[in-house]
Amino acid sequence: MSTPNTYSELLDFINQRMSHIYQPLMIRSLVEAGGSATLRQLAYSFLSQDESQLAYYEDWIKAMPLKVLRKHGIVKKDGQLITLNVEKLSFQQKTEIKMACEKELQSFI
């Protein structure tokens, strides 16, 4: 089996030899990333297309962080829309909040 190395060979492979949803998803993700991506980047692409995983995280978010953050008045919920319950933030304030969150995230990794 030859490796597709031209546009037309790759297009032919996509049009005639796809045997699973993950093959075109991976090729599309690589094209969108400029031809190369890390395994982590590809995993994010796959996750965004996996409806069962999206539904799982929607349920988990409702049960865990959303419930706790609503209790503390940090976020509010209106239907499916979740909003940070804070005054309008400046660019600098947003940067500081993101940096503080990133610092906390790193402590869990």
Solvent accessible surface area in square Angstrom, and as a share of the most:
residue,aa,sasa,rsa
1,M,201,0.90
2,S,91,0.59
3,T,106,0.62
4,P,49,0.31
5,N,124,0.64
6,T,71,0.41
7,Y,169,0.64
8,S,72,0.47
9,E,77,0.35
10,L,60,0.30
11,L,72,0.36
12,D,53,0.27
13,F,36,0.15
14,I,53,0.27
15,N,106,0.55
16,Q,135,0.60
17,R,130,0.47
18,M,52,0.23
19,S,93,0.60
20,H,98,0.44
21,I,114,0.58
22,Y,98,0.37
23,Q,65,0.29
24,P,48,0.30
25,L,13,0.06
26,M,83,0.37
27,I,33,0.17
28,R,113,0.41
29,S,7,0.04
30,L,48,0.24
31,V,98,0.56
32,E,128,0.58
33,A,52,0.40
34,G,76,0.73
35,G,49,0.47
36,S,88,0.57
37,A,29,0.23
38,T,81,0.47
39,L,155,0.77
40,R,167,0.61
41,Q,97,0.43
42,L,16,0.08
43,A,57,0.44
44,Y,133,0.51
45,S,33,0.21
46,F,50,0.21
47,L,68,0.34
48,S,63,0.40
49,Q,95,0.42
50,D,44,0.23
51,E,123,0.55
52,S,77,0.50
53,Q,72,0.32
54,L,67,0.34
55,A,42,0.32
56,Y,115,0.44
57,Y,98,0.37
58,E,101,0.45
59,D,86,0.44
60,W,110,0.39
61,I,78,0.40
62,K,102,0.43
63,A,58,0.45
64,M,103,0.46
65,P,46,0.29
66,L,11,0.05
67,K,136,0.57
68,V,75,0.43
69,L,70,0.35
70,R,121,0.44
71,K,170,0.72
72,H,123,0.55
73,G,36,0.35
74,I,80,0.40
75,V,17,0.10
76,K,107,0.45
77,K,69,0.29
78,D,114,0.59
79,G,51,0.49
80,Q,163,0.73
81,L,119,0.59
82,I,76,0.38
83,T,55,0.32
84,L,92,0.46
85,N,76,0.39
86,V,78,0.45
87,E,129,0.58
88,K,191,0.81
89,L,33,0.16
90,S,55,0.36
91,F,170,0.71
92,Q,107,0.48
93,Q,75,0.33
94,K,99,0.42
95,T,39,0.23
96,E,92,0.41
97,I,85,0.43
98,K,138,0.58
99,M,125,0.56
100,A,56,0.43
101,C,70,0.42
102,E,85,0.38
103,K,151,0.64
104,E,100,0.45
105,L,101,0.50
106,Q,97,0.43
107,S,84,0.54
108,F,168,0.70
109,I,165,0.84
